[in-house]
Amino acid sequence: MQNSALTQGAHHIGLTVPDLNQSKNFFLQILGFKQVGEVPSYPAAFVSDGITMITLWQAVDPKDAIPFDRKNIIGLHHLALKVPSSQALERLYATLLNTADVEIEFAPQNLGKGPTQHMMIYIPGGIRLELIAPAA
């Protein structure tokens, strides 16, 4: 089957966050991303897991910013990042249980009838993140 799509995957995903340092530290310290750039005057930080780059943009006035609402605001419903295995997903879940400012929506479970597994969390700043371990 020939691919007729005019695009080739995501180059990066941009997220506006209420606290740039807190969000950046989550990606760097908890998920193991590397910082690949920044624009201090914006301010923004660019982080990557080696495949996906995420741009974190500081909200101008976090106190007045509209919080993430997946059901009522057009746009991002959630961001899904792949992890290498269900064992890695379980280890990450154990870490997230003790991570400040992370809310776990649900623990690792089968996606549909499985064997792919996933979990859903809210990262610091309230953005909904799915972590998914596809079946081999």
N, C-alpha and C positions, 0 to 999 in steps of 0.2 A: 504494500500500500504506500503510495507516494504522499508525503506530507505537503499539503497545500497552504499551511499556515504561513502568514507573513511575519510572524514573530518567532523567537527562539528562546523562550523561557524568560524568567524574571531577571533583570539586571540588578535591581535593588528594590527594597521596600522602604518607604519613608514613614516614620511614625512620629507624631507630635507627642511629647511627653511633658509632664508637669515638673519633673526634676531630672535634668540631663545626667548629672553624676550618678544618681541612684539607679536610673535605667541602664546607663552604660556599665556600671559595676555589676548589675545583674547579668548582662550578657557576657561580660569578661570573666567574672569570678565564678558564677554558677554554671553557665552554659559553655564556658571555655572558648568563647570567641576571641579574636584578636582585633585590636583597634588598628584600622588601616588609614585613618585620616581624621581631620577635624577642621572646623572653621570657627575659631573662638569668637569672632565678631558676630556670628549669626545668633546664638551659638548652636553648633551641631557637632555630632561625632558620628563616624562611620565605623561600623564593626562588621566582621565577617567570620563565618565558620569555614571559610575556604571554598564554599560553593555559593552561598547566599550572602549578599551584603545588605545590611540594614542601616538606614540613615535615621539617627535619632535627633529630632529637632526640639529644642527647648521652647515650650509655650511662652509667649510674651508675658502673659499675666495668669499664672496657674490658678489663682484664687477665683478668677472670673471665667476661666475656660469651661466649656461644656464637657462634662465627664463622658467617657466611653459609654455608649449605649447601643449594643448590637441589634436591638429590636426596633429602635425608633429613629436612628440617624442613618441616612443613606451613606454607604461606604463600607469600611472594613467591618466585617462580622467577626472574624478572628484571623489570626495568622497561624499557619500550621508549619512546624519544623519537624523534619524527619530525624529519628535517632536510629542507630544501627541495629538494635535488637530489643526484644522484650526484656531481656536481662538488664540492658542499659536503661531502659525506661523505668524499671523497678528501682534501680540504683538512683536515678535522677529523682524519682518520687520520694525516696527516703531523704535525700538532700533537701528537697523542696519543703518537706514537712517542717523542717527547722530553719527555713529561710524567712527572714523578716519581710514584711510587706508583700508576701505572696499569698494569694488566696487560692486554695485548691477547690475547683468546682466538682471534679470527680477523679478518683484514683484510677490507675491503669485498669482497663477493661477491654474486652473484645469490641472491635468495631463491627457492628452487625453480628454476623454469625462467626466472625473470626476467620483465620487465626491472626490477622492484623490486630494490633492492640493500640490503644491511644488513651490519653488523659487530657483534661482541660484545666487550665489555671488562669489566674489573672496576675500578671507580672506587676512589679512596683509601678504605680501610676495608673493601674486599672485596665490595661489593654489585655484582651482575651487571647491566650496562646494555647494552641493544641500541640501536643508532643505525640508523634505517631511513629510506631515501629512496624513498618510493613512486613507482611509475611515474606519469608525467603523465596 
